[in-house]
Amino acid sequence: MLTYTIRRLLLAIPTLLFIALVIFLLLELAPGDPMAQVPLTVPSEVKEQMRDALGLGEPTHIRFGKWMWQFFVIEPMVWSDATFGTDYATGKQRVISWQTRSAVMDIVVQRLPQTLWVVALSYVVGILIALPIGIYSAYRQYSVFDQVGTFVTMVGYSVPPFFSGVLVIVIFSVHLGWLPSIYDTTHRVVDWDSFVIQLRQMVMPVMVLALQTTAQISRFMRASMLDNLNQDYVRTARAKGLRESTVVMVHVLRNSMIPVVSVIALGVPQIFGGAIITEQIFKVNGLGQLLITAIQANDVPMVQTVTFMLAILIVTFNIIADLLYGVLDPRIRYE
């Protein structure tokens, strides 16, 4: 297992470098110029100086190398005068946002906690709800619970976040007045009362994101359980006199989790993609809103960075899923 893990990690390095190169070149070839928003009254020589200050006059391979360096050097930025500006406190060079003239990774680190509050919690809640629903629906196939669960999950999977988000705002904020419709990003948790306020403002965005997670994973869990419940080893275990709970929750569940692990692992980047829309609806000042703002402002360094972070998530959780296969299925050997 250790040898396989090291081999996968080493293979992930050139994979991520290739993905980073593709992202960088695609956005470099995209139309748009950071000088387009500069007033026409500004002389052309001044615009050239501004372009040089943003680092646009350097060769492409130099800018790519400096952009990649930001993922390994994350230090406090005091002040910078270029896209790959110098931190005069440490002497380090950083990738700078065209829009804010601040270090890209500093902005990402500031926004990340807001996204994790909503996205991470919604994904955990969605999984914890989806797995029992899928297991019980498969065990009680065609029961009332199964029929209702199938209907609810299909509706949840079909309704997009931009509709369900507005719907819950109308119901719980406008008509009932139970929950705040806008996420207060300036709120800080310092005591129990502030923690309760934080939970109240997280309920609706977490609900919207968890709905699709629950719908997707519960359907996969149900299908996988049904496939294993009809296998010969289940009939053999029952014939040996094992308790039904042991047969279902130990033997069947373990084998059924193998394909579901892939869905859960690969769903992490997908839930971050859904957060882009949800954060816009509830005004969550997270990475999703940051990406939309950067796209609208043609802030190429910021778009490159956030996009590459999603690529890192995909590669990382692919490796985690492959490692979990060996834990769940004893037939898989990595030696």
Protein Blocks (a to p, Z undefined) as FASTA:
>chain_A
ZZmmmmmmmmmmmmmmmmmmmmmmmmmmpgcdfklmpcfklcfklmmmmmmmnopmpcfk
lmmmmmmmmmmmccddfbdcbfklcdfknopacdddfklopafklmmmmmmmmmmmmmmm
mmmmmmmmmmmmmmmmmmmgoiaklmmmmmmmmmmmmpcfklmmmmmmmmmmmmnomacf
bdcfkbccfbfklmmmmmmmmmmmmmmmmmmmmmmmmmmmmmmmmmmmmpmklmmmmmno
pafklmmmmmmmmmmmmmmmmmmmmmmmmmmmmmmmmmmmnopacfklmmmmmmmnopak
lmmmmmmmmmmmmmmmmmmmmmmmmmmmmkbcfZZ
